[in-house]
Structure formats: structure tokens, C-alpha cells
């Protein structure tokens, strides 16, 4: 808008507010900024943002606009007691217990004489006994406010303020007012709808007040309370600076100086080059930093937090990402010199024909901010450390130097079995983090509206194979669990890094191969062949393989049983029980043919792990076996010494992402007690 138009709008607002100002009382003044502030812009720049920032800060800090709050004395008393007793850190439960103990003591801590307080109680009783109309008359006729003020002034013990029939007592500490009628917290009870008796007898009421108290102290910076983080919501940091000082011992540009011994060189290299830090090394750094502080007489106070607590805070506050039980990824401590290596590796992978890239993106939000860590933790848990994978190098831009675009990345290797279980293939991966605007075609983006992650997978030996699709599909299944609203795209192979052409992927992780990307490139022929020629599983191929190549295990000590017991076995997983003339010599069928009996794991019900499978129903004279489908306890189906294996991997491109859920649904439908039992002849051939 032009300057004249803006001035006209401002003048009209002033005229309107001048009339409204006469309506509002002195307690509800309207304040006007004497200019029109630009809050949106088609082309935002640094000057506009700084100007808006300075004006917002001025408004927030204006004392005229800050609402006066009357805080009970008991709140401050509680905070002081907690700080002395719990050394800067406590829990909501402990705070509630302390508040219940001290609230009666706080009642007596008022700066008014006993006589005056007794008169106030009598007055309160009279007021409560009258209706609204008679109360106004009685106050005018019987309350000698001037005499009460003179009495209190003569004793010079406190002040009595009368505003709209509300009596307030000034707290002895400067800047805070304490309200009291019967006790310093009684007004809080009534404002929340509680009677004093309910307050004293109901722990839930105390908890509600505790939440109110610490929401207030958090808002003014007296405490830290991360109530939106599940693992930290019960912890109160009573002295915020103590947590900051403790975390600075790890998050410091001097941290590598504490890994100075020869035995520390591997840990130093992992931290500087890869961002990896084990708990043992974090503890070592923390202890050495404390010792140095004591030697320099910088810090003599007892530390509130130990190494284990700092480890947990780093993970829960998303400063670090958990890689496994003993390792975290701490990007803020990675050297900046590895950024060029990651960018060059991305350029190479984009050009090479034996690689594929998938992009996930979300609007910047609470969930979107943590998407890089969510994907990394799943990649580490299910693809790297369980499959002999490793991180080679990493980089992360420092916040003060961060530029929009690619702001972080990890280069690593993993292994994946395609054909031979004994010789898995090697793959390289790049995990790249983006802060950008994916809808903006300009290279130099000014304002980030999206968080994005790109995953490049490359086969290190030979041409591109279906193994890349299998890896990306398995990872996609994990990602969509934690980021269901993220959009996903297969990056066009013909486009370069900046062009960002793509093909949308559907829920079954299938691209529309008949369309072109945004830059009018057709779908890559090698990719098309992989998606079109993926063949379904063939039982004959599996059972013709050598027995030794099936990776058979006794059920009692198998990885399958461990996964079931620790809760990581996914519902819908197939468990194959191997039978041949060696394992089952008494079974006449095994002398004719080796075979595998398949059961479907459907989960835990009332403490029992259940499977659905085919079982004998009746045995007729003609030796024709009739069978049915049953649901049973897995321990009754698979004996401890039976040999089991996980069978085949489902052909990913031919199935939807929720294939195992459908397997479970169909299995349970076959054993639904409401329907007739399924009976059929079993072909033992």
C-alpha cells in the first residue's frame, strides 16, 4: 500500500479508538502503535525482519502493556524451599508433597495484625450471608474504611488498598503483591472452583495448583519445565543456569581438548568427523571438564546433574540423536571441514547410474523439525548396527552460520542380502537434511517453509539392482510410522542437484512411471525395468536351496524367539518350520519330500503369543487327511528343538506398505469363531 493510503487507515483507526476510549475504564486502556506495521511481504528481506523484530520486542517489554499479576506468597515460599532441599532439580510429585506440607505454614505469614485480620474474617462472613443488593448497602453503611485505614497506618505495618471492594495486602518483597482473605492461597482455590476443604483433602486439586504455579514460574524464566516432552514432563529444573552450565561441559568448541590421550584418539576422530559419541566417552569428557573447573577455581558448587542425566537431556531435547543404546549422533560438535566432502558425494551419486534418491518433506512444525533425527535413528537401528553398517563422514552447519538449503548430512555404508545369505552386498547411503522452500523454483531461497530429508542409496559393486528398492521400501515403512503426513518423491535421475525434478510415490511406494517430472524428463529406463520385472516369490526356488544356506536355528535359541519375547517381532511375520528326513525321521512325508510348515505371528493376547496355521482336523480310514486353519499358542506349535527360519522377503514393489497388517487381518478372519470352520483336503505333495 502507498504511504498516503496507510496514513488514511491510521487516521481512521485513531478516530474510532478515541470514541471507544471513553467507553473503557481506566483498568482497560487501549494502546495504539502510532504507525502501520508491515507483518507480511511478498519479498521479505533482512531490513523488514529486523524492523518487525524490534517493534515486537518493544511491545513485549513495555511496562504499560504488561498485566499486573497478584501472586500468592506461598508460591515463592514453595520455590525457595524446593531449591534448598532438592539442589536445583525435582519432580512434580515431590513439589506437590512439599506444597501440601508448607501451605498451612504459609497461611500464617501475613503482614497484618491479628485484630485487623479477625475483623476482615467477620466482614467476609457478613458479606457471604447477604445477597448482592443488600451487600452493597451493608458495605456503605457498616464498613468504616477510613477508621480501618487510620488504624493500620498508625501501626505502620502494612497498606490496605481498596479497589472495587477488593482488599489486597502488599507482599514484603518488592514488585509482588500478595492477596489474602482467609489465607494466601484461598483466593486461588475459589478462582479454580475449589473450596478449602476440597483443597485439603484432594490430591488432584493440589496437582492442578502445582501445574498453575510452575506454568507461571516457567513463563518468567524462574524454572525450566519441558511439559510437552513425554520423558521430561515430570522434571522441574529449579535453577535453569545449572542445567546450562552442565550441558556446556559437553556442548563446547573446546570439547576435543578433553580427549587428549592416545587411547582417546578413536573417540576424538569419531566425534570430530562423524559426530558419534559413546556414553563412556561423554562421561569421561564430563568428569575431566569438572576437574578442570575445580583446578581453575571456576566452579566450587556441587553439580546438580550427572553424566547420565545430561545424556538423556541431549537426546530428549533433540540436541543429539540416539544411534543405539551406547551411542549418540551429536552434529553440533562435527568439524565444518567435512561439508565439502558430503556435497561432492551428493553430486557424484546424482550422476551415477547405480543409485536412487527418495525425498521426504513436511511443513516446518514441531514434528517436522525432528524428522531428520527420526529417520536417522530408524536407519541406524534397523540398517546399520544390525547389518554391519557404519558412518563414514558427516557435517552439520552451525546455527549462527546456517544457510538455507542443504544444512546437514551423513555419508555411510550398509550391507543388504539380495541372493546369498552368506555374502550380503555393500551399499553406500547419503542422508541429507534440508531447510528450504520446495515450492520455490528460485535457487536462492530467502525463507524456509519446509523441512526435508533426501536419502541416496548406491550399490557399490555393479549395476543397480532391486536391492536398492528393497532398502528404500523397508526404510519407508519405518519412516511412515513416525512421519505419516510426510510427502515422498522419487528424485528424477535426469535432473541435476538444483533442478529437483521428481515423481510422486503412492502409499504402496510405487511411482507413476508413465508421467514426466517437472522438467519434462521421462522415467528412467533402468528404474522402470526394476519396478516392472520384480517377480513374486516362488516356493520351489526357496526349498531347492541348500539346507545350510537357509540360516536355520533351533527355536529355543533363535533370533525369531528373541524378537517375539522383547516385543520387536512385527505382526504378520511368517515363521517357517523346516522338516526333512534328518530332522523328522518318523514323519513318512519327509522321506518323500522336504517341506516347511508356515505359521503367521499375529501378536500377544492375554500374555500368550499366538500364531495362525494349518492343522489336522480329522483322520479318516482312507488316510485322506482333512485339515483346517487354527489359532494357537506358539509354544504349542513350535517345539524348542525344531529348526526355524524367516523364509522369504515379500516382493516390495508388488505389495502395499501395510501388507503385514492385511496378512494379520486375513489370518484372523480365517479363525473367526463367528464364521463356520474352514475344512479342506491337504495336498501333502
KESE-899763 format. One record per residue (C-alpha): residue in one letter; residue number from 0; x, y, z. Coordinates in steps of 0.001 Angstrom, whole numbers, plus 500000, padded with zeros to 6 digits. Last residue first. Layout:
N
[A NUM [X Y Z]]
...
END
This chain:
685
[X 684 [502673 416526 497693]]
[X 683 [500894 416545 501040]]
[X 682 [497763 418020 499447]]
[X 681 [495573 418757 502482]]
[X 680 [491852 418316 501978]]
[X 679 [489772 421226 503266]]
[X 678 [487860 422440 506328]]
[X 677 [487208 426128 507143]]
[X 676 [485185 426483 510332]]
[X 675 [481915 428359 510002]]
[X 674 [482073 432077 510942]]
[X 673 [481544 433682 514352]]
[X 672 [484615 431917 515742]]
[X 671 [486875 433954 513369]]
[X 670 [489769 431641 512500]]
[X 669 [490126 432522 508801]]
[X 668 [489328 436177 509531]]
[X 667 [492298 436268 511914]]
[X 666 [494636 435230 509098]]
[X 665 [493105 437756 506726]]
[X 664 [493537 440628 509170]]
[X 663 [497086 439542 510045]]
[X 662 [498105 439378 506372]]
[X 661 [496462 442761 505796]]
[X 660 [498512 444286 508588]]
[X 659 [501581 442673 507046]]
[X 658 [500889 444307 503667]]
[X 657 [500523 447837 505081]]
[X 656 [503076 449399 502755]]
[X 655 [501320 447879 499758]]
[X 654 [502629 444916 497817]]
[X 653 [504042 444315 494353]]
[X 652 [507066 446629 494667]]
[X 651 [508103 445012 497931]]
[X 650 [508347 441385 496856]]
[X 649 [507872 439825 500302]]
[X 648 [511112 438638 501863]]
[X 647 [511399 434891 502159]]
[X 646 [511599 432330 504958]]
[X 645 [512347 433590 508457]]
[X 644 [513938 430378 509634]]
[X 643 [513075 427622 512094]]
[X 642 [514549 424317 513228]]
[X 641 [512565 422483 515917]]
[X 640 [514340 421867 519236]]
[X 639 [512074 424075 521376]]
[X 638 [508805 422743 519874]]
[X 637 [506837 425050 517604]]
[X 636 [503042 424694 517721]]
[X 635 [502410 424519 521454]]
[X 634 [504853 427336 522246]]
[X 633 [503226 429436 519515]]
[X 632 [499907 429382 521384]]
[X 631 [497244 428539 518816]]
[X 630 [494908 429919 516131]]
[X 629 [493545 427321 513722]]
[X 628 [493047 426712 509993]]
[X 627 [491583 423324 508993]]
[X 626 [492759 419978 507730]]
[X 625 [491400 416712 506378]]
[X 624 [493889 413957 505714]]
[X 623 [492838 411130 503437]]
[X 622 [494114 408024 505162]]
[X 621 [491184 406063 503749]]
[X 620 [490067 405432 507293]]
[X 619 [489713 409161 508045]]
[X 618 [491867 411452 510180]]
[X 617 [490135 414633 511287]]
[X 616 [491174 418315 511702]]
[X 615 [494938 418457 511227]]
[X 614 [496438 421976 511350]]
[X 613 [497083 424928 509017]]
[X 612 [498475 427994 510769]]
[X 611 [497654 431100 512832]]
[X 610 [500111 432127 515552]]
[X 609 [499676 433406 519095]]
[X 608 [501982 434786 521793]]
[X 607 [500083 434380 525084]]
[X 606 [500162 437092 527781]]
[X 605 [496489 437997 527460]]
[X 604 [496765 438130 523662]]
[X 603 [500153 438727 522015]]
[X 602 [500653 439131 518287]]
[X 601 [499535 437665 514947]]
[X 600 [502568 435506 514016]]
[X 599 [501726 433582 510840]]
[X 598 [502827 429925 510720]]
[X 597 [504472 428101 507808]]
[X 596 [505352 424387 507717]]
[X 595 [508393 423822 505517]]
[X 594 [508996 420812 503285]]
[X 593 [511445 418058 502437]]
[X 592 [509946 415408 500213]]
[X 591 [509325 411691 500072]]
[X 590 [511079 410641 503260]]
[X 589 [509763 413833 504888]]
[X 588 [506180 412652 504360]]
[X 587 [506692 409496 506406]]
[X 586 [507450 411529 509588]]
[X 585 [509441 409404 511995]]
[X 584 [512795 410706 510708]]
[X 583 [511845 414359 511414]]
[X 582 [515033 416493 511423]]
[X 581 [517010 414144 509239]]
[X 580 [514154 413094 506924]]
[X 579 [513261 416744 506297]]
[X 578 [511208 419421 508049]]
[X 577 [511862 423176 508434]]
[X 576 [509471 425374 510403]]
[X 575 [508914 428748 508680]]
[X 574 [507863 431824 510642]]
[X 573 [505930 434441 508661]]
[X 572 [505638 437935 510145]]
[X 571 [502124 439391 510187]]
[X 570 [502621 441186 513494]]
[X 569 [506134 442592 513753]]
[X 568 [508519 440923 516192]]
[X 567 [510103 443677 518292]]
[X 566 [508308 442800 521549]]
[X 565 [511302 441506 523516]]
[X 564 [509886 437966 523666]]
[X 563 [508956 437739 519978]]
[X 562 [512286 439173 518816]]
[X 561 [514146 436687 520982]]
[X 560 [512048 433872 519507]]
[X 559 [512971 434903 515956]]
[X 558 [516638 435318 516899]]
[X 557 [516672 431604 517713]]
[X 556 [517687 429957 520976]]
[X 555 [514536 427906 521723]]
[X 554 [513585 427771 518036]]
[X 553 [516719 425963 516934]]
[X 552 [518165 427984 514077]]
[X 551 [518311 427539 510287]]
[X 550 [520265 430045 508177]]
[X 549 [518672 428808 504931]]
[X 548 [522039 428438 503194]]
[X 547 [522956 425243 505065]]
[X 546 [519836 423436 503791]]
[X 545 [520914 424016 500211]]
[X 544 [518341 425793 498073]]
[X 543 [515618 423866 496309]]
[X 542 [513117 424839 499034]]
[X 541 [513490 428538 498241]]
[X 540 [513228 428198 494475]]
[X 539 [510216 425902 494761]]
[X 538 [508373 428388 496959]]
[X 537 [508499 431129 494304]]
[X 536 [508192 434746 495480]]
[X 535 [506694 437200 493028]]
[X 534 [508836 438678 490263]]
[X 533 [510101 442290 490101]]
[X 532 [510247 442991 486389]]
[X 531 [508171 446186 486208]]
[X 530 [509741 448150 489061]]
[X 529 [513291 447192 488109]]
[X 528 [512718 447780 484405]]
[X 527 [511304 451240 485069]]
[X 526 [514297 452197 487212]]
[X 525 [516679 451231 484405]]
[X 524 [514507 453127 481907]]
[X 523 [514491 456378 483925]]
[X 522 [511019 457975 483909]]
[X 521 [510629 460705 481320]]
[X 520 [512085 464189 481790]]
[X 519 [509712 467113 481350]]
[X 518 [511407 469366 483970]]
[X 517 [508584 468853 486479]]
[X 516 [508976 465092 486086]]
[X 515 [507210 463118 483349]]
[X 514 [504342 460660 483743]]
[X 513 [504069 456997 482716]]
[X 512 [506216 455697 485581]]
[X 511 [503768 456811 488267]]
[X 510 [505932 455797 491202]]
[X 509 [505108 452899 493568]]
[X 508 [505822 453001 497294]]
[X 507 [502492 451287 498064]]
[X 506 [501187 454546 499527]]
[X 505 [501967 456391 496275]]
[X 504 [505297 457867 495195]]
[X 503 [505403 461193 493315]]
[X 502 [507971 461531 490523]]
[X 501 [510623 464249 490860]]
[X 500 [512558 467136 489336]]
[X 499 [514805 468886 491872]]
[X 498 [516650 471135 489376]]
[X 497 [519477 472010 491824]]
[X 496 [521019 468541 492191]]
[X 495 [520841 467687 488468]]
[X 494 [517833 466204 486708]]
[X 493 [517991 463021 484605]]
[X 492 [517653 460686 487580]]
[X 491 [514396 462278 488718]]
[X 490 [514009 462223 492506]]
[X 489 [511455 459703 493786]]
[X 488 [509051 461666 495965]]
[X 487 [507546 461385 499404]]
[X 486 [505154 463670 501308]]
[X 485 [505347 463487 505101]]
[X 484 [501998 463123 506902]]
[X 483 [502696 459678 508391]]
[X 482 [506025 460731 509940]]
[X 481 [506702 458221 512756]]
[X 480 [505120 455160 511124]]
[X 479 [505768 456487 507609]]
[X 478 [509506 456437 508314]]
[X 477 [509632 452763 509277]]
[X 476 [507828 451584 506139]]
[X 475 [509910 453972 504060]]
[X 474 [513089 452354 505384]]
[X 473 [511923 448924 504264]]
[X 472 [510915 450354 500876]]
[X 471 [514209 452187 500430]]
[X 470 [516192 449041 501200]]
[X 469 [514026 446878 498917]]
[X 468 [514271 449410 496082]]
[X 467 [518067 449428 496376]]
[X 466 [518154 445616 496465]]
[X 465 [516224 445546 493171]]
[X 464 [519501 446113 491358]]
[X 463 [521611 448993 490015]]
[X 462 [524705 447848 488201]]
[X 461 [527925 446508 489714]]
[X 460 [529519 446754 493139]]
[X 459 [528893 449746 495430]]
[X 458 [525116 449813 495061]]
[X 457 [524031 453376 495759]]
[X 456 [521270 454683 498065]]
[X 455 [520519 458423 498345]]
[X 454 [518065 459541 501030]]
[X 453 [516864 463149 500945]]
[X 452 [515331 464770 504007]]
[X 451 [513197 467905 504017]]
[X 450 [511929 470583 506348]]
[X 449 [509746 473140 504614]]
[X 448 [508883 476852 504939]]
[X 447 [512399 478282 504758]]
[X 446 [512645 481981 503754]]
[X 445 [515053 483594 501302]]
[X 444 [515534 480789 498772]]
[X 443 [518429 481375 496386]]
[X 442 [517905 478723 493687]]
[X 441 [514479 480011 492633]]
[X 440 [511845 477390 491821]]
[X 439 [510016 477923 495121]]
[X 438 [507669 475087 496072]]
[X 437 [510426 473165 497867]]
[X 436 [511021 476102 500200]]
[X 435 [514152 475338 502229]]
[X 434 [515722 473766 505299]]
[X 433 [517184 470474 504058]]
[X 432 [518807 467451 505729]]
[X 431 [520783 464875 503723]]
[X 430 [521182 461131 504382]]
[X 429 [523665 459677 501923]]
[X 428 [523995 455926 501526]]
[X 427 [526540 453438 500231]]
[X 426 [525642 449789 499594]]
[X 425 [527586 446538 500079]]
[X 424 [526089 443168 499116]]
[X 423 [525492 440322 501573]]
[X 422 [527626 437179 501214]]
[X 421 [526399 434332 503459]]
[X 420 [522733 434989 502779]]
[X 419 [523376 434752 499023]]
[X 418 [520770 436472 496889]]
[X 417 [519943 440076 497837]]
[X 416 [521280 440492 501375]]
[X 415 [521945 444082 502399]]
[X 414 [525034 445719 503895]]
[X 413 [525352 449349 504978]]
[X 412 [527712 452216 504300]]
[X 411 [527790 455878 505343]]
[X 410 [527638 459562 504417]]
[X 409 [525680 461823 506761]]
[X 408 [524263 465270 506021]]
[X 407 [523434 468726 507232]]
[X 406 [522123 472141 506165]]
[X 405 [521273 471532 502482]]
[X 404 [519234 474575 501501]]
[X 403 [519069 477723 503600]]
[X 402 [522290 478998 505116]]
[X 401 [523369 478381 508709]]
[X 400 [526315 480379 510043]]
[X 399 [524990 481145 513559]]
[X 398 [523240 477764 513703]]
[X 397 [526346 475750 512831]]
[X 396 [526015 473751 509629]]
[X 395 [526111 469999 510148]]
[X 394 [528529 467561 508579]]
[X 393 [529054 463806 508491]]
[X 392 [531613 461179 507494]]
[X 391 [531942 457405 507238]]
[X 390 [529007 456198 509366]]
[X 389 [528874 452399 509583]]
[X 388 [526832 449322 508711]]
[X 387 [527437 445802 509983]]
[X 386 [523770 444825 509436]]
[X 385 [522340 445225 512955]]
[X 384 [524371 448407 513503]]
[X 383 [523412 449937 510186]]
[X 382 [520011 449048 508781]]
[X 381 [517418 448642 511556]]
[X 380 [518657 450836 514397]]
[X 379 [520822 453295 512469]]
[X 378 [518282 453935 509709]]
[X 377 [515499 454241 512269]]
[X 376 [517530 456746 514333]]
[X 375 [518446 458690 511195]]
[X 374 [514833 458972 510008]]
[X 373 [513599 460309 513332]]
[X 372 [516652 462579 513662]]
[X 371 [515970 464169 510259]]
[X 370 [512228 464453 511053]]
[X 369 [512723 466424 514290]]
[X 368 [511770 469855 512935]]
[X 367 [508849 468363 511021]]
[X 366 [507049 467171 514143]]
[X 365 [507096 470595 515827]]
[X 364 [506353 472293 512524]]
[X 363 [508102 473347 509320]]
[X 362 [505948 471941 506559]]
[X 361 [506980 468439 505599]]
[X 360 [509286 466749 503092]]
[X 359 [510615 463281 502273]]
[X 358 [512891 462769 499227]]
[X 357 [513927 459469 497634]]
[X 356 [517174 459017 495691]]
[X 355 [518473 456107 493576]]
[X 354 [521977 454967 492659]]
[X 353 [523597 452674 490067]]
[X 352 [523557 455221 487217]]
[X 351 [525980 457665 488838]]
[X 350 [525324 461381 488310]]
[X 349 [523291 462037 491455]]
[X 348 [525676 459911 493499]]
[X 347 [528624 462054 492384]]
[X 346 [526940 465353 493251]]
[X 345 [525887 464012 496637]]
[X 344 [529453 462873 497329]]
[X 343 [530738 466337 496431]]
[X 342 [528321 467923 498894]]
[X 341 [529353 465487 501631]]
[X 340 [533088 466140 501080]]
[X 339 [532577 469922 501058]]
[X 338 [530828 469784 504439]]
[X 337 [533663 467851 506085]]
[X 336 [535646 470981 507093]]
[X 335 [532930 472201 509483]]
[X 334 [534099 469877 512275]]
[X 333 [531304 467971 513979]]
[X 332 [530398 469089 517518]]
[X 331 [526908 470444 516712]]
[X 330 [526020 467167 514995]]
[X 329 [525887 464980 518134]]
[X 328 [524927 461450 516996]]
[X 327 [524524 459214 520021]]
[X 326 [525998 455865 521010]]
[X 325 [525515 453309 523826]]
[X 324 [521959 452024 523410]]
[X 323 [521958 452662 519657]]
[X 322 [522077 455644 517300]]
[X 321 [520309 458078 519621]]
[X 320 [520095 461574 518119]]
[X 319 [521538 464632 519867]]
[X 318 [520281 468169 520503]]
[X 317 [516747 466833 520149]]
[X 316 [515794 467972 523689]]
[X 315 [515121 464338 524628]]
[X 314 [518507 463104 523403]]
[X 313 [520708 465803 524960]]
[X 312 [518636 465686 528163]]
[X 311 [519170 461913 528498]]
[X 310 [522959 462144 528139]]
[X 309 [522991 465054 530618]]
[X 308 [521125 462852 533105]]
[X 307 [523597 460002 532654]]
[X 306 [526566 462348 533081]]
[X 305 [525354 463705 536429]]
[X 304 [523336 466833 537111]]
[X 303 [523140 469190 540089]]
[X 302 [526858 469848 540365]]
[X 301 [528130 470761 543832]]
[X 300 [529399 474332 543828]]
[X 299 [533098 475142 543563]]
[X 298 [533257 476290 539984]]
[X 297 [535884 478474 538383]]
[X 296 [538622 477683 540872]]
[X 295 [540891 476792 537916]]
[X 294 [541574 473334 539334]]
[X 293 [537867 472888 540094]]
[X 292 [536848 473772 536554]]
[X 291 [539477 471381 535144]]
[X 290 [538147 468524 537279]]
[X 289 [534592 469207 536108]]
[X 288 [535676 469175 532452]]
[X 287 [537531 465894 533015]]
[X 286 [534395 464299 534507]]
[X 285 [532179 465456 531645]]
[X 284 [534623 464340 528959]]
[X 283 [534904 460856 530516]]
[X 282 [531125 460565 530915]]
[X 281 [530653 461516 527275]]
[X 280 [533323 458964 526339]]
[X 279 [531544 456177 528211]]
[X 278 [528190 457227 526735]]
[X 277 [529538 456928 523211]]
[X 276 [529856 459902 520876]]
[X 275 [529457 459898 517104]]
[X 274 [529528 463225 515221]]
[X 273 [531278 461543 512274]]
[X 272 [534492 463512 511713]]
[X 271 [535077 465361 515005]]
[X 270 [533315 462902 517299]]
[X 269 [534584 459717 515667]]
[X 268 [538133 461135 515410]]
[X 267 [538204 462085 519101]]
[X 266 [536813 458683 520122]]
[X 265 [539472 456923 518057]]
[X 264 [542167 459197 519534]]
[X 263 [541182 458674 523183]]
[X 262 [543671 455892 523990]]
[X 261 [546496 458197 522928]]
[X 260 [545358 460771 525494]]
[X 259 [543974 464207 524628]]
[X 258 [540225 463669 524519]]
[X 257 [539442 466602 526837]]
[X 256 [540720 469063 524239]]
[X 255 [538031 467800 521859]]
[X 254 [535388 469565 523983]]
[X 253 [536872 473015 523423]]
[X 252 [534153 474180 520994]]
[X 251 [531651 473363 523740]]
[X 250 [528457 471348 524033]]
[X 249 [529764 468771 526554]]
[X 248 [530749 470958 529524]]
[X 247 [528188 473461 528330]]
[X 246 [525470 470949 529223]]
[X 245 [526280 471255 532936]]
[X 244 [526357 475063 532882]]
[X 243 [523005 475196 531054]]
[X 242 [521430 472770 533509]]
[X 241 [522647 474793 536491]]
[X 240 [521506 478041 534836]]
[X 239 [517916 476811 534847]]
[X 238 [517767 476651 538677]]
[X 237 [514557 474835 539638]]
[X 236 [514647 472411 536704]]
[X 235 [511342 470563 537178]]
[X 234 [511014 467000 535881]]
[X 233 [507651 465242 535384]]
[X 232 [507295 466293 531718]]
[X 231 [510784 465106 530768]]
[X 230 [510119 461730 529075]]
[X 229 [506851 462915 527488]]
[X 228 [508168 466220 526158]]
[X 227 [505407 468856 526221]]
[X 226 [505951 469586 529932]]
[X 225 [509540 470688 529443]]
[X 224 [509679 472657 532702]]
[X 223 [512536 475100 533240]]
[X 222 [512302 477381 536271]]
[X 221 [512480 481102 537112]]
[X 220 [512137 482168 533476]]
[X 219 [509013 484321 533830]]
[X 218 [506756 481912 531892]]
[X 217 [508278 478880 533622]]
[X 216 [507412 480327 537039]]
[X 215 [503792 480823 535924]]
[X 214 [503459 477333 534439]]
[X 213 [505063 476149 537639]]
[X 212 [502355 477537 539872]]
[X 211 [499433 476513 537654]]
[X 210 [500708 472928 537414]]
[X 209 [501134 472864 541203]]
[X 208 [497569 474169 541600]]
[X 207 [496194 471327 539481]]
[X 206 [498313 468809 541388]]
[X 205 [496961 470106 544700]]
[X 204 [493400 469705 543410]]
[X 203 [494156 466151 542359]]
[X 202 [495482 465441 545853]]
[X 201 [492039 466087 547307]]
[X 200 [491504 466541 551057]]
[X 199 [492970 469986 551773]]
[X 198 [491779 471568 548533]]
[X 197 [488308 470124 548806]]
[X 196 [488009 471554 552325]]
[X 195 [489207 474970 551118]]
[X 194 [486593 475007 548371]]
[X 193 [487654 474637 544750]]
[X 192 [486328 476453 541653]]
[X 191 [489711 477490 540245]]
[X 190 [489238 481117 541317]]
[X 189 [487998 479844 544682]]
[X 188 [491143 477831 545384]]
[X 187 [493435 480634 544174]]
[X 186 [491633 483027 546550]]
[X 185 [492355 480678 549421]]
[X 184 [496094 480636 548722]]
[X 183 [497373 483397 550992]]
[X 182 [494847 482564 553662]]
[X 181 [491481 483858 554859]]
[X 180 [491256 486928 552681]]
[X 179 [494771 487239 551287]]
[X 178 [496255 488705 548142]]
[X 177 [500012 489048 547871]]
[X 176 [501545 491777 545703]]
[X 175 [504960 491498 544041]]
[X 174 [507344 494230 542896]]
[X 173 [509420 494476 546068]]
[X 172 [509384 491686 548702]]
[X 171 [507166 492466 551712]]
[X 170 [504000 491445 549917]]
[X 169 [501248 494059 549774]]
[X 168 [497841 493041 551085]]
[X 167 [494837 493460 548809]]
[X 166 [491181 494103 549696]]
[X 165 [488696 494155 546778]]
[X 164 [485571 496356 547147]]
[X 163 [486155 497888 543664]]
[X 162 [489653 498982 544666]]
[X 161 [490559 499447 548323]]
[X 160 [494239 499093 549155]]
[X 159 [495337 498493 552687]]
[X 158 [498961 499032 553464]]
[X 157 [501093 497349 556049]]
[X 156 [502807 497511 559419]]
[X 155 [502876 501221 560158]]
[X 154 [500843 500704 563353]]
[X 153 [499308 504126 562802]]
[X 152 [498659 503323 559122]]
[X 151 [496674 500196 560044]]
[X 150 [494455 502046 562459]]
[X 149 [493995 505001 560105]]
[X 148 [492996 502667 557243]]
[X 147 [490452 500904 559448]]
[X 146 [488974 504213 560505]]
[X 145 [488658 505300 556850]]
[X 144 [487019 502072 555814]]
[X 143 [484144 502309 558234]]
[X 142 [482117 499449 556865]]
[X 141 [478579 499496 558212]]
[X 140 [476516 501713 555953]]
[X 139 [478236 501501 552533]]
[X 138 [479154 497803 552887]]
[X 137 [475642 496985 554080]]
[X 136 [474021 498736 551136]]
[X 135 [476138 496887 548518]]
[X 134 [475620 493553 550281]]
[X 133 [471845 494038 550344]]
[X 132 [471768 494029 546540]]
[X 131 [474092 491020 546041]]
[X 130 [472504 488723 548603]]
[X 129 [473836 488581 552112]]
[X 128 [475455 485813 554152]]
[X 127 [478758 485867 552246]]
[X 126 [479253 489564 553021]]
[X 125 [478746 489040 556759]]
[X 124 [481282 486176 556871]]
[X 123 [483880 488219 554948]]
[X 122 [483412 491119 557367]]
[X 121 [483998 488795 560295]]
[X 120 [487166 487480 558634]]
[X 119 [488349 491050 557975]]
[X 118 [487788 491990 561615]]
[X 117 [489858 488974 562691]]
[X 116 [492653 490050 560350]]
[X 115 [492567 493532 561827]]
[X 114 [492867 492142 565336]]
[X 113 [495657 489684 564401]]
[X 112 [497723 492446 562828]]
[X 111 [498612 492375 559171]]
[X 110 [501817 491286 557368]]
[X 109 [500785 487717 556634]]
[X 108 [502837 484520 557120]]
[X 107 [500237 482444 558999]]
[X 106 [498794 480850 555863]]
[X 105 [502318 479996 554694]]
[X 104 [502640 477451 557483]]
[X 103 [499417 475765 556378]]
[X 102 [500608 475619 552753]]
[X 101 [504003 474185 553707]]
[X 100 [503335 470452 553843]]
[X 99 [500916 470166 550891]]
[X 98 [503309 472230 548781]]
[X 97 [506170 469913 549657]]
[X 96 [504227 466845 548526]]
[X 95 [503175 468518 545280]]
[X 94 [506773 469556 544524]]
[X 93 [507971 465994 545152]]
[X 92 [505365 464634 542701]]
[X 91 [506178 467265 540059]]
[X 90 [509834 466244 540241]]
[X 89 [512976 467970 541489]]
[X 88 [516169 469685 540332]]
[X 87 [518072 472697 541691]]
[X 86 [519576 471269 544844]]
[X 85 [516490 469434 546123]]
[X 84 [516059 470908 549615]]
[X 83 [517193 474498 549185]]
[X 82 [515661 474978 545754]]
[X 81 [512412 473289 546815]]
[X 80 [512065 475519 549872]]
[X 79 [512586 478711 547842]]
[X 78 [510097 477622 545190]]
[X 77 [507467 476790 547805]]
[X 76 [507890 480145 549564]]
[X 75 [507519 481906 546229]]
[X 74 [504221 480162 545578]]
[X 73 [503038 480586 549170]]
[X 72 [503280 484395 548870]]
[X 71 [500397 484332 546394]]
[X 70 [500984 486167 543085]]
[X 69 [498928 489178 542048]]
[X 68 [499623 489799 538382]]
[X 67 [499795 493217 536740]]
[X 66 [499278 492951 533007]]
[X 65 [502184 494188 530927]]
[X 64 [501187 496734 528316]]
[X 63 [502340 499814 530224]]
[X 62 [505563 498054 531184]]
[X 61 [506553 497795 527527]]
[X 60 [508889 494801 527069]]
[X 59 [506556 492868 524766]]
[X 58 [505763 495940 522685]]
[X 57 [509416 496896 522260]]
[X 56 [510290 493316 521320]]
[X 55 [507569 493317 518652]]
[X 54 [508907 496607 517248]]
[X 53 [512500 495392 517127]]
[X 52 [511533 492126 515400]]
[X 51 [509418 493885 512764]]
[X 50 [512311 496224 511894]]
[X 49 [514789 493328 511841]]
[X 48 [512513 491312 509511]]
[X 47 [511970 494228 507101]]
[X 46 [515712 495047 506995]]
[X 45 [516711 491410 506413]]
[X 44 [514439 490915 503433]]
[X 43 [510921 489713 502700]]
[X 42 [509737 489873 499072]]
[X 41 [505964 489388 499025]]
[X 40 [505727 490914 502470]]
[X 39 [503733 490267 505614]]
[X 38 [503692 491896 509066]]
[X 37 [504128 495534 507991]]
[X 36 [503446 497801 510967]]
[X 35 [501116 500773 510440]]
[X 34 [502201 503665 512649]]
[X 33 [501433 505296 516001]]
[X 32 [501162 501989 517830]]
[X 31 [497870 502213 519699]]
[X 30 [497117 501310 523308]]
[X 29 [493569 500732 524557]]
[X 28 [493066 501169 528301]]
[X 27 [491201 498549 530339]]
[X 26 [491769 499448 534013]]
[X 25 [490985 503114 533372]]
[X 24 [487527 502129 532167]]
[X 23 [486626 501633 528513]]
[X 22 [483712 503533 526979]]
[X 21 [485569 506831 526544]]
[X 20 [488379 505006 524796]]
[X 19 [485943 503640 522218]]
[X 18 [485369 507092 520757]]
[X 17 [489082 507822 520516]]
[X 16 [489583 504307 519148]]
[X 15 [487421 505067 516102]]
[X 14 [489144 508371 515329]]
[X 13 [492573 506783 515748]]
[X 12 [491634 503907 513441]]
[X 11 [490533 506366 510748]]
[X 10 [493837 508265 510989]]
[X 9 [495852 505021 510659]]
[X 8 [493919 503915 507564]]
[X 7 [494469 507345 505955]]
[X 6 [498197 507203 506765]]
[X 5 [498461 503792 505085]]
[X 4 [496716 505110 501978]]
[X 3 [499030 508118 501828]]
[X 2 [502134 505906 502200]]
[X 1 [501113 503566 499366]]
[X 0 [500000 500000 500000]]
END
